[in-house]
């Protein structure tokens, strides 16, 4: 905060309240040479003028601070705007400053003038401008709005040099340097003249002074004047408008080279693109609706759409539109547009399966029946949630394995393998739309087990046929294309062609059908983005490279839709500096491996970009992540400086706040032990400045299974406010514990049940917890009270919302959305694509995607409207505390360490139902569970080679153990 001194121009200066505010007093060291040691903090209530304009100009409503030599009002008093607070008599001094939600440090002469223009009706603001009648300043701040400029690598304070020239000149004429502790460029010029000129606001007639931050020969300066629509990039300068009176400008600067490092391996796309638009899309239903809007206009000659995904399903994308992807593709083709589709292939090299046909049949049989068979026996341990249909399937499992049906399977291997592919249901009907070569093909990631520099697992305990299957030279592919990308060439108006690319975490998968309100049966939180402008070319080329690679094996002569030429993707008014990051595995240089033809050494640009961005953090890092496991060793003294784990730990020394949202349970074998250890280490470094939470939804009834009315019972007898053990009937309707129940509006937590007989009737005796600390955020709010016999009882679960997102926002200036998880698979092994954005105007950008996305996400997790979130969470440092509001008062964000999540939020290791056709995911979960129970000796090998492998593009290649 900059505190400016106010001195009476005559004998007396009257101080008025700048806004209707609640006040408190804060003790500070003596201000300047005065004896003032107390500041009056004024937290405004909404005041006059245009609130939208105020937010656009100043990033929100400021908190004011006054240092005055007269008596102050008491704490928690309310002062009215323009009310007289007191007088300063000559030669006395007063001080004024303000703190802004966006974190930008502003000089009082600048922000007072802006508020005076916006509010306009308060004499107080005109009066406050009087002492600044002749002040001229150019305050230089970093990307986070700070006055202290730090080295991006060491975080040490550093000087900042500016090159200065006159408009019309090609080269700079002068250089002036702000030393650490200096922040006013105009004051430096006043002290060190530019020839005969002593002010940047007073150039020769007809010309302007232009300035450019110079960070070094390899730097890429980005600078923006917050009060003007003036920004420059790379070799550009910003012009200082002449002024003969009061003038205060704030010049924000950063070095893009520190955010977007040069690629560490060769690639065919650009390092970044300017003039682009990065539009965040939160959750599946809004994302699909936005996608369908573009697809609906792609049915024209020379236009069309291209899709890449981990999995494709057959379902209605947008209820308002009413069509599934096949029907949308049919309409595009009918309009003479083109369609291309790349679906990840999970079972690779299937043409070699006839060499060991019997073993494959056995493996298929196991895949089909093992989930329900194992779940039946383990359901009693409460490790699995097994519904009634799964119980019935498990009874027939042995018959299927041993029956003559295996003979029939042998003739149907290709069809069975297609059935097991998650995208099989969509590729065939899509190809049926055309004659000739296919337009929808499987994509194979060529990474092989041998491309992992870490030790292979010991698998001698496995049956011989399974061991041979895994280690066979042609079936050692355990990597996938994890990209989720949709490219659309459409007409935005008759004869006007536009290009857009959607990418992030959202597959064309029915389980993504959820919205920020999370009222759907599938509780699924995910993030996507829509790119337009020049950055589209890099994202589009990323698809076309893959299509050209996979179409050879798919035996199709159809080429991809060409990427747009530079002239076809005009610069967008939003002016975001965007970058595409990819993960491509690095092949073993000494093995029988072949890299991708378009990336022979692999690529880790997503990893490099995220690592660089974390090192820049000063105010707040916000992460939403599906797995959140470390990517280096687990021992802090031995952490590689290049790991994101180490970067997050080190960021505690230069960043104020770390907020993480993740699922309540690891969807990865042995993942929970790793994320718990990582979080514990981060907690040691960050302390209370770190928040880790999981999202949950309002209570819901259990699914009806074989028993109609499950979850709806009655009290067998009356209970008083202190009763914690009572009986419910009928017993058959009581679900397995633990769960929540409601009796006449009082919520209780049921943690144990016992079936007993009372008067010849089967009833369930239950043990419950009842709230007794309504002011404690770790407890629910309910008033224990008496309930009558036969009172209705409703049982419900608090559904944990699954977090599939992979996004990061830093200092409300940098945003990342993509398919890459924060683990080695996402950084170095699977095929991934991410997009990043920084607004050219930095904090002054009215459409800053990082700030807009963070506030919208926090509003969703706080259970409030997005418009309210934009105000409440404008300050990422102080506003984060609002996420700690009790879930029983409306928040969805639940602190990870504040409750017993496995008990309170219905978190089971596996939920198995007949409708769950994702066989591979179920088998992987089963394998993880059995591995945790049986394969502890092989745990670390399996983690490093199968669960979270790495490749030779990994700069560390460290073996992880627990």
ZAMARGU-4260 file (C-alpha; in steps of 0.2 Angstrom, whole numbers, plus 5000, padded with zeros to 4 digits):
<rodrens>
0) 5000/5000/5000 | 5006/5018/4996 | 5002/5030/5009 | 5002/5048/5003 | 5005/5063/5015
5) 4991/5076/5015 | 4997/5093/5021 | 4985/5109/5023 | 4987/5121/5009 | 4982/5135/5020
10) 4979/5133/5039 | 4967/5119/5040 | 4963/5103/5030 | 4946/5095/5033 | 4946/5076/5032
15) 4929/5068/5026 | 4924/5050/5026 | 4927/5043/5008 | 4912/5031/5010 | 4899/5025/5022
20) 4910/5012/5031 | 4913/5001/5046 | 4929/5006/5055 | 4942/4999/5066 | 4959/5005/5072
25) 4976/4997/5067 | 4992/5000/5076 | 5007/5004/5065 | 5025/5010/5067 | 5026/5029/5066
30) 5021/5036/5049 | 5036/5046/5042 | 5042/5059/5054 | 5025/5061/5062 | 5019/5054/5078
35) 5004/5045/5070 | 5005/5026/5075 | 4987/5022/5072 | 4978/5019/5055 | 4959/5020/5054
40) 4953/5006/5042 | 4937/5010/5033 | 4928/4995/5025 | 4915/5003/5014 | 4897/4998/5012
45) 4891/4999/4994 | 4892/5017/4989 | 4886/5028/4974 | 4891/5027/4956 | 4892/5013/4944
50) 4898/4997/4953 | 4903/4989/4937 | 4914/5004/4932 | 4922/5004/4949 | 4926/4985/4947
55) 4933/4988/4930 | 4944/5002/4934 | 4950/4997/4951 | 4947/4978/4953 | 4933/4981/4966
60) 4929/4991/4981 | 4944/4997/4990 | 4947/4997/5009 | 4953/5014/5014 | 4966/5019/5027
65) 4968/5035/5036 | 4982/5041/5047 | 4977/5057/5056 | 4982/5068/5071 | 4965/5068/5079
70) 4954/5057/5089 | 4947/5042/5079 | 4930/5034/5080 | 4928/5018/5090 | 4930/5001/5082
75) 4914/4994/5073 | 4907/5012/5072 | 4898/5017/5056 | 4903/5033/5048 | 4893/5040/5034
80) 4900/5046/5017 | 4905/5064/5017 | 4904/5065/5036 | 4917/5076/5044 | 4930/5065/5053
85) 4941/5080/5059 | 4953/5093/5054 | 4972/5094/5051 | 4980/5111/5055 | 4996/5117/5048
90) 5010/5111/5050 | 5002/5094/5054 | 5001/5080/5042 | 4988/5066/5038 | 4991/5050/5027
95) 4979/5041/5016 | 4980/5025/5006 | 4969/5010/5000 | 4971/4992/4997 | 4962/4984/4982
100) 4954/4967/4979 | 4965/4964/4964 | 4981/4967/4974 | 4987/4981/4963 | 4996/4994/4973
105) 4990/5011/4968 | 4995/5029/4972 | 4981/5039/4981 | 4981/5053/4968 | 4977/5040/4955
110) 4963/5030/4963 | 4955/5046/4971 | 4953/5054/4954 | 4945/5038/4947 | 4933/5036/4961
115) 4929/5055/4959 | 4924/5052/4941 | 4914/5036/4945 | 4905/5042/4961 | 4903/5060/4955
120) 4891/5066/4968 | 4902/5067/4984 | 4910/5083/4989 | 4922/5073/4999 | 4931/5066/4984
125) 4934/5083/4976 | 4941/5089/4992 | 4953/5075/4994 | 4960/5078/4977 | 4965/5096/4982
130) 4982/5091/4990 | 4987/5082/4974 | 4984/5096/4962 | 5002/5096/4954 | 5007/5078/4958
135) 5013/5068/4943 | 5018/5049/4945 | 5021/5033/4935 | 5020/5019/4948 | 5028/5003/4941
140) 5021/4987/4948 | 5024/4968/4944 | 5011/4956/4937 | 5004/4954/4954 | 5003/4973/4957
145) 5017/4973/4969 | 5030/4987/4971 | 5044/4975/4974 | 5051/4967/4958 | 5059/4950/4960
150) 5070/4938/4950 | 5059/4925/4943 | 5071/4911/4947 | 5078/4916/4964 | 5064/4927/4970
155) 5077/4940/4976 | 5073/4958/4974 | 5080/4965/4957 | 5082/4982/4949 | 5071/4986/4933
160) 5078/4995/4919 | 5067/5005/4906 | 5072/5010/4889 | 5065/5027/4884 | 5063/5035/4867
165) 5053/5049/4858 | 5038/5044/4847 | 5044/5042/4829 | 5062/5035/4835 | 5066/5017/4831
170) 5079/5015/4845 | 5079/5020/4863 | 5089/5036/4867 | 5089/5034/4886 | 5089/5020/4900
175) 5083/5023/4918 | 5083/5010/4932 | 5072/5008/4947 | 5083/5001/4961 | 5075/4989/4974
180) 5064/5000/4985 | 5060/5012/4970 | 5044/5012/4961 | 5040/5029/4953 | 5048/5030/4936
185) 5043/5049/4934 | 5052/5052/4950 | 5068/5044/4943 | 5066/5055/4927 | 5064/5070/4938
190) 5080/5066/4946 | 5090/5060/4931 | 5084/5071/4917 | 5081/5065/4899 | 5093/5078/4891
195) 5083/5094/4894 | 5067/5085/4899 | 5063/5082/4917 | 5046/5074/4915 | 5039/5059/4905
200) 5023/5069/4904 | 5031/5084/4896 | 5039/5079/4879 | 5043/5091/4865 | 5028/5098/4856
205) 5019/5085/4844 | 5028/5070/4852 | 5027/5058/4866 | 5039/5049/4877 | 5038/5030/4875
210) 5045/5017/4888 | 5049/4999/4888 | 5054/4987/4902 | 5070/4979/4898 | 5073/4962/4908
215) 5087/4956/4897 | 5091/4951/4879 | 5081/4935/4880 | 5066/4943/4889 | 5049/4946/4882
220) 5042/4961/4891 | 5023/4963/4893 | 5017/4980/4900 | 5001/4989/4902 | 4995/5006/4908
225) 4981/5002/4920 | 4972/5018/4917 | 4972/5017/4898 | 4969/5005/4885 | 4988/5005/4882
230) 4998/4989/4882 | 5014/4983/4873 | 5022/4966/4869 | 5039/4960/4865 | 5049/4975/4856
235) 5034/4987/4858 | 5034/5002/4869 | 5019/5011/4878 | 5016/5029/4876 | 5015/5041/4890
240) 5001/5054/4886 | 5007/5072/4889 | 5000/5082/4904 | 5003/5099/4911 | 4993/5096/4927
245) 4990/5081/4939 | 4993/5065/4932 | 4996/5047/4940 | 4998/5032/4930 | 5001/5014/4935
250) 5013/5004/4923 | 5011/4985/4926 | 5025/4974/4919 | 5030/4956/4917 | 5042/4945/4908
255) 5033/4932/4897 | 5049/4922/4895 | 5047/4918/4914 | 5029/4911/4911 | 5031/4903/4894
260) 5048/4895/4893 | 5056/4890/4877 | 5052/4872/4872 | 5064/4860/4879 | 5062/4848/4864
265) 5059/4853/4846 | 5041/4855/4841 | 5032/4862/4825 | 5020/4874/4833 | 5023/4892/4840
270) 5029/4896/4858 | 5014/4907/4860 | 5001/4917/4850 | 4995/4935/4854 | 4978/4942/4850
275) 4969/4926/4855 | 4953/4923/4866 | 4953/4910/4880 | 4935/4906/4886 | 4934/4895/4901
280) 4919/4883/4902 | 4914/4876/4919 | 4906/4858/4919 | 4900/4847/4906 | 4882/4854/4902
285) 4888/4872/4898 | 4903/4865/4889 | 4892/4854/4878 | 4880/4868/4874 | 4894/4880/4869
290) 4901/4866/4858 | 4884/4862/4850 | 4882/4880/4845 | 4898/4880/4834 | 4894/4862/4828
295) 4877/4868/4822 | 4885/4880/4810 | 4899/4868/4803 | 4888/4860/4790 | 4895/4869/4775
300) 4906/4864/4760 | 4924/4866/4766 | 4919/4866/4784 | 4917/4853/4798 | 4923/4846/4814
305) 4937/4835/4821 | 4936/4826/4838 | 4949/4818/4849 | 4945/4809/4865 | 4949/4797/4878
310) 4932/4790/4876 | 4916/4793/4866 | 4898/4789/4871 | 4881/4789/4862 | 4870/4802/4871
315) 4861/4819/4869 | 4874/4832/4871 | 4863/4847/4873 | 4845/4844/4879 | 4839/4860/4870
320) 4846/4854/4854 | 4841/4835/4856 | 4854/4827/4846 | 4869/4815/4850 | 4886/4816/4841
325) 4882/4804/4827 | 4866/4815/4823 | 4876/4831/4823 | 4890/4823/4812 | 4876/4817/4800
330) 4870/4835/4798 | 4887/4841/4795 | 4890/4828/4782 | 4873/4832/4774 | 4879/4850/4772
335) 4894/4844/4763 | 4906/4847/4778 | 4919/4835/4785 | 4920/4825/4801 | 4935/4817/4808
340) 4937/4807/4825 | 4951/4800/4835 | 4947/4788/4849 | 4960/4781/4861 | 4964/4763/4858
345) 4966/4753/4874 | 4969/4735/4867 | 4983/4738/4855 | 4991/4726/4842 | 4975/4715/4842
350) 4980/4708/4825 | 4993/4697/4835 | 4980/4690/4847 | 4977/4674/4836 | 4995/4669/4842
355) 4988/4666/4859 | 4970/4665/4857 | 4965/4653/4871 | 4974/4665/4884 | 4965/4680/4877
360) 4948/4671/4878 | 4952/4668/4897 | 4957/4685/4899 | 4941/4692/4891 | 4931/4680/4902
365) 4940/4687/4918 | 4937/4705/4912 | 4918/4701/4910 | 4915/4692/4927 | 4929/4697/4939
370) 4922/4714/4944 | 4905/4707/4951 | 4913/4691/4957 | 4926/4699/4967 | 4914/4713/4973
375) 4902/4699/4980 | 4914/4692/4991 | 4922/4708/4997 | 4906/4717/4999 | 4905/4711/5017
380) 4921/4720/5021 | 4912/4737/5016 | 4926/4740/5004 | 4914/4739/4989 | 4896/4745/4987
385) 4888/4731/4977 | 4870/4733/4972 | 4857/4719/4970 | 4861/4717/4951 | 4879/4715/4954
390) 4875/4701/4967 | 4865/4691/4954 | 4879/4693/4941 | 4891/4686/4953 | 4881/4670/4955
395) 4883/4667/4936 | 4901/4671/4935 | 4909/4654/4938 | 4896/4647/4925 | 4902/4659/4912
400) 4921/4655/4915 | 4918/4636/4913 | 4904/4635/4901 | 4904/4630/4883 | 4901/4649/4880
405) 4920/4651/4879 | 4920/4641/4862 | 4908/4654/4855 | 4919/4668/4861 | 4934/4661/4851
410) 4925/4666/4835 | 4921/4683/4841 | 4937/4690/4847 | 4937/4706/4836 | 4919/4710/4840
415) 4922/4707/4859 | 4938/4718/4859 | 4928/4732/4850 | 4914/4730/4864 | 4927/4732/4877
420) 4934/4748/4869 | 4925/4763/4878 | 4922/4772/4861 | 4916/4756/4851 | 4898/4762/4853
425) 4901/4778/4843 | 4914/4774/4830 | 4904/4761/4820 | 4888/4772/4818 | 4899/4787/4814
430) 4908/4778/4800 | 4891/4771/4793 | 4887/4789/4789 | 4899/4789/4774 | 4905/4776/4761
435) 4923/4771/4758 | 4937/4775/4770 | 4932/4778/4788 | 4931/4795/4796 | 4932/4789/4814
440) 4947/4779/4819 | 4956/4772/4834 | 4972/4781/4840 | 4986/4771/4847 | 4999/4779/4858
445) 5016/4771/4853 | 5024/4773/4870 | 5030/4756/4877 | 5035/4749/4894 | 5053/4750/4888
450) 5052/4769/4886 | 5050/4770/4905 | 5068/4772/4913 | 5062/4765/4929 | 5063/4747/4934
455) 5049/4735/4928 | 5038/4727/4940 | 5041/4709/4947 | 5025/4699/4941 | 5031/4681/4944
460) 5015/4679/4956 | 5004/4681/4941 | 4997/4666/4930 | 5009/4662/4916 | 4997/4667/4902
465) 4994/4684/4910 | 5012/4687/4913 | 5016/4682/4895 | 5002/4693/4889 | 5008/4708/4898
470) 5027/4706/4893 | 5024/4701/4875 | 5034/4712/4864 | 5019/4717/4854 | 5007/4720/4869
475) 5017/4731/4881 | 5008/4747/4877 | 5001/4754/4894 | 5000/4772/4888 | 4985/4781/4880
480) 4980/4797/4871 | 4972/4806/4885 | 4968/4822/4875 | 4950/4829/4875 | 4949/4841/4860
485) 4936/4847/4848 | 4940/4857/4832 | 4926/4866/4823 | 4926/4876/4807 | 4910/4885/4805
490) 4901/4900/4798 | 4898/4914/4811 | 4888/4923/4798 | 4884/4920/4779 | 4900/4919/4770
495) 4911/4922/4786 | 4921/4907/4792 | 4927/4905/4810 | 4938/4892/4819 | 4936/4887/4837
500) 4945/4873/4847 | 4938/4866/4863 | 4950/4857/4875 | 4952/4852/4893 | 4946/4838/4904
505) 4929/4835/4896 | 4927/4820/4884 | 4911/4817/4874 | 4906/4805/4888 | 4889/4804/4896
510) 4896/4805/4914 | 4901/4823/4910 | 4883/4828/4910 | 4883/4839/4925 | 4882/4858/4929
515) 4888/4870/4942 | 4872/4867/4952 | 4876/4848/4953 | 4858/4842/4953 | 4861/4827/4941
520) 4863/4809/4947 | 4881/4809/4941 | 4891/4821/4952 | 4905/4826/4941 | 4915/4843/4941
525) 4926/4846/4926 | 4933/4861/4916 | 4935/4864/4897 | 4939/4880/4887 | 4936/4887/4870
530) 4950/4895/4860 | 4948/4907/4846 | 4960/4918/4836 | 4978/4914/4831 | 4980/4901/4845
535) 4968/4890/4836 | 4981/4885/4823 | 4993/4877/4835 | 4978/4867/4843 | 4972/4862/4826
540) 4989/4857/4820 | 4990/4846/4836 | 4975/4836/4830 | 4981/4835/4812 | 4998/4828/4817
545) 4990/4814/4826 | 4977/4810/4812 | 4991/4809/4799 | 5000/4797/4811 | 4985/4786/4815
550) 4977/4786/4798 | 4991/4775/4790 | 4987/4761/4802 | 4969/4763/4800 | 4971/4762/4781
555) 4961/4777/4777 | 4966/4790/4764 | 4955/4803/4771 | 4966/4818/4776 | 4962/4830/4791
560) 4953/4846/4789 | 4967/4859/4785 | 4973/4870/4800 | 4968/4889/4797 | 4981/4900/4788
565) 4986/4915/4798 | 4975/4927/4788 | 4960/4916/4792 | 4961/4918/4811 | 4961/4937/4814
570) 4966/4944/4831 | 4952/4944/4844 | 4948/4960/4854 | 4951/4951/4870 | 4970/4950/4866
575) 4975/4935/4877 | 4993/4929/4875 | 4989/4910/4873 | 5000/4895/4872 | 4997/4876/4868
580) 5006/4864/4879 | 5008/4845/4875 | 5014/4829/4883 | 5022/4817/4871 | 5032/4802/4878
585) 5051/4802/4875 | 5057/4785/4868 | 5071/4775/4875 | 5086/4780/4865 | 5094/4763/4868
590) 5079/4752/4866 | 5069/4746/4851 | 5057/4761/4852 | 5051/4774/4839 | 5046/4791/4844
595) 5031/4800/4836 | 5036/4807/4819 | 5030/4824/4824 | 5039/4824/4841 | 5054/4811/4839
600) 5061/4816/4856 | 5044/4818/4865 | 5037/4835/4873 | 5034/4841/4890 | 5029/4859/4887
605) 5014/4858/4899 | 5026/4853/4913 | 5038/4866/4909 | 5025/4880/4908 | 5016/4875/4924
610) 5033/4874/4933 | 5038/4891/4927 | 5021/4899/4932 | 5022/4892/4950 | 5039/4900/4952
615) 5031/4917/4947 | 5017/4916/4961 | 5016/4930/4973 | 4998/4931/4979 | 4988/4915/4976
620) 4989/4898/4967 | 4973/4889/4964 | 4973/4871/4958 | 4959/4859/4954 | 4966/4842/4951
625) 4960/4824/4949 | 4975/4815/4957 | 4987/4827/4965 | 5002/4816/4968 | 5020/4821/4968
630) 5031/4819/4953 | 5048/4817/4961 | 5054/4808/4977 | 5044/4810/4993 | 5058/4815/5004
635) 5060/4834/5004 | 5079/4835/5007 | 5081/4825/4991 | 5068/4834/4980 | 5073/4838/4963
640) 5072/4857/4960 | 5063/4853/4944 | 5048/4844/4951 | 5032/4853/4953 | 5031/4846/4970
645) 5047/4856/4975 | 5040/4871/4966 | 5024/4871/4977 | 5035/4869/4992 | 5046/4883/4988
650) 5032/4894/4983 | 5027/4895/5001 | 5042/4907/5003 | 5036/4920/4990 | 5017/4917/4988
655) 5003/4921/5001 | 4990/4908/4998 | 4988/4890/4991 | 4970/4883/4988 | 4968/4865/4981
660) 4951/4856/4976 | 4952/4838/4974 | 4941/4822/4975 | 4938/4815/4992 | 4946/4798/4987
665) 4960/4794/4975 | 4955/4786/4959 | 4972/4778/4957 | 4980/4762/4965 | 4990/4768/4980
670) 4986/4786/4975 | 4979/4791/4992 | 4995/4787/5002 | 5004/4798/4990 | 4993/4813/4990
675) 4991/4812/5009 | 5010/4813/5010 | 5011/4827/4998 | 4998/4837/5007 | 5006/4834/5024
680) 5023/4841/5017 | 5014/4856/5009 | 5005/4859/5025 | 5022/4860/5034 | 5028/4873/5022
685) 5012/4883/5020 | 5004/4881/5037 | 4987/4890/5038 | 4989/4899/5022 | 4985/4882/5013
690) 4967/4876/5010 | 4963/4859/5003 | 4945/4854/5001 | 4933/4842/4992 | 4916/4847/4985
695) 4900/4839/4991 | 4882/4840/4986 | 4866/4842/4996 | 4859/4825/5003 | 4851/4813/4992
700) 4842/4796/4994 | 4850/4780/4991 | 4847/4772/4974 | 4832/4760/4975 | 4839/4742/4972
705) 4830/4725/4976 | 4820/4733/4990 | 4807/4747/4986 | 4807/4761/4998 | 4825/4758/5004
710) 4830/4773/5015 | 4812/4777/5022 | 4808/4770/5039 | 4800/4775/5055 | 4805/4777/5074
715) 4800/4761/5084 | 4799/4771/5100 | 4800/4789/5106 | 4817/4797/5109 | 4823/4812/5119
720) 4836/4825/5114 | 4850/4815/5122 | 4846/4798/5114 | 4860/4791/5103 | 4854/4773/5101
725) 4837/4769/5095 | 4827/4757/5084 | 4821/4759/5066 | 4808/4748/5056 | 4806/4739/5044
730) 4824/4733/5046 | 4825/4728/5027 | 4824/4746/5022 | 4839/4752/5032 | 4854/4754/5021
735) 4872/4749/5026 | 4880/4761/5037 | 4887/4774/5038 | 4874/4787/5032 | 4864/4802/5037
740) 4846/4802/5042 | 4833/4815/5045 | 4819/4814/5059 | 4807/4829/5058 | 4821/4840/5051
745) 4835/4835/5063 | 4850/4828/5054 | 4860/4814/5063 | 4875/4804/5058 | 4872/4785/5059
750) 4888/4775/5060 | 4883/4757/5066 | 4868/4745/5064 | 4862/4729/5072 | 4847/4719/5067
755) 4837/4712/5081 | 4820/4705/5084 | 4807/4715/5095 | 4790/4707/5098 | 4792/4696/5083
760) 4797/4710/5072 | 4814/4712/5063 | 4820/4730/5068 | 4837/4739/5066 | 4845/4746/5081
765) 4856/4760/5077 | 4870/4771/5084 | 4870/4789/5079 | 4879/4806/5082 | 4869/4821/5085
770) 4875/4839/5083 | 4880/4848/5099 | 4892/4862/5093 | 4883/4873/5080 | 4897/4886/5080
775) 4910/4873/5076 | 4913/4872/5057 | 4918/4854/5058 | 4901/4849/5065 | 4884/4851/5056
780) 4871/4863/5063 | 4855/4854/5070 | 4846/4856/5086 | 4844/4840/5096 | 4826/4838/5101
785) 4813/4825/5106 | 4804/4814/5093 | 4788/4804/5094 | 4785/4786/5091 | 4782/4782/5073
790) 4790/4798/5067 | 4796/4796/5049 | 4814/4794/5046 | 4823/4797/5029 | 4840/4791/5026
795) 4852/4800/5014 | 4869/4801/5008 | 4880/4817/5006 | 4886/4814/4988 | 4904/4819/4986
800) 4906/4828/4969 | 4920/4819/4959 | 4933/4831/4953 | 4940/4827/4936 | 4946/4845/4932
805) 4965/4849/4928 | 4967/4867/4930 | 4978/4880/4938 | 4976/4899/4941 | 4990/4910/4947
810) 4989/4928/4954 | 4973/4930/4943 | 4984/4933/4928 | 4989/4915/4922 | 4977/4901/4919
815) 4979/4883/4913 | 4966/4871/4907 | 4969/4854/4899 | 4969/4835/4900 | 4986/4833/4909
820) 4985/4828/4927 | 4998/4834/4939 | 5007/4818/4939 | 5021/4809/4929 | 5008/4801/4917
825) 5001/4819/4913 | 5018/4827/4911 | 5029/4813/4903 | 5019/4797/4898 | 5002/4799/4890
830) 4997/4810/4876 | 4990/4826/4883 | 4985/4844/4877 | 4983/4860/4888 | 4980/4878/4884
835) 4987/4893/4894 | 4983/4911/4894 | 4989/4928/4900 | 4979/4944/4896 | 4990/4957/4886
840) 4983/4970/4897 | 4987/4960/4913 | 4977/4966/4928 | 4968/4980/4917 | 4960/4967/4906
845) 4941/4968/4908 | 4940/4950/4902 | 4954/4942/4912 | 4951/4924/4910 | 4961/4919/4926
850) 4951/4930/4937 | 4934/4926/4929 | 4937/4908/4930 | 4943/4908/4948 | 4929/4918/4955
855) 4916/4908/4945 | 4923/4892/4952 | 4924/4898/4970 | 4906/4904/4968 | 4901/4886/4963
860) 4910/4879/4977 | 4903/4891/4990 | 4885/4888/4983 | 4882/4906/4978 | 4878/4914/4961
865) 4893/4918/4950 | 4889/4937/4950 | 4890/4937/4969 | 4906/4927/4968 | 4914/4940/4957
870) 4912/4952/4971 | 4915/4941/4986 | 4930/4933/4979 | 4938/4948/4970 | 4953/4946/4982
875) 4960/4929/4981 | 4970/4930/4997 | 4957/4937/5009 | 4942/4930/4999 | 4947/4912/5001
880) 4942/4912/5019 | 4924/4912/5013 | 4926/4895/5007 | 4927/4889/5025 | 4909/4893/5028
885) 4901/4878/5036 | 4894/4866/5023 | 4878/4865/5033 | 4876/4884/5029 | 4877/4881/5010
890) 4896/4878/5006 | 4900/4864/4994 | 4919/4866/4999 | 4923/4854/5013 | 4941/4855/5021
895) 4949/4839/5018 | 4956/4837/5036 | 4941/4844/5045 | 4929/4828/5044 | 4930/4810/5043
900) 4927/4810/5024 | 4925/4791/5022 | 4912/4790/5035 | 4902/4807/5031 | 4903/4808/5012
905) 4899/4791/5006 | 4916/4787/4999 | 4918/4769/4995 | 4933/4762/4986 | 4922/4755/4972
910) 4904/4756/4967 | 4899/4742/4956 | 4882/4742/4947 | 4875/4732/4932 | 4874/4749/4922
915) 4893/4752/4924 | 4899/4746/4907 | 4916/4754/4909 | 4925/4738/4911 | 4943/4744/4911
920) 4940/4757/4924 | 4931/4744/4936 | 4945/4731/4933 | 4959/4744/4936 | 4950/4749/4953
925) 4949/4730/4957 | 4967/4728/4953 | 4971/4743/4964 | 4961/4737/4978 | 4969/4719/4977
930) 4986/4726/4975 | 4984/4736/4991 | 4979/4721/5000 | 4990/4707/4992 | 5004/4715/4982
935) 5012/4726/4995 | 5029/4719/4990 | 5027/4724/4972 | 5018/4741/4976 | 5032/4753/4972
940) 5037/4744/4956 | 5019/4743/4950 | 5017/4762/4954 | 5032/4767/4945 | 5029/4756/4929
945) 5010/4755/4928 | 5000/4767/4939 | 5011/4782/4936 | 5025/4778/4924 | 5037/4791/4916
950) 5047/4792/4900 | 5064/4798/4894 | 5057/4816/4892 | 5056/4816/4911 | 5072/4826/4916
955) 5072/4818/4934 | 5067/4800/4931 | 5066/4797/4950 | 5060/4781/4957 | 5046/4784/4970
960) 5043/4774/4985 | 5033/4775/5001
</rodrens>
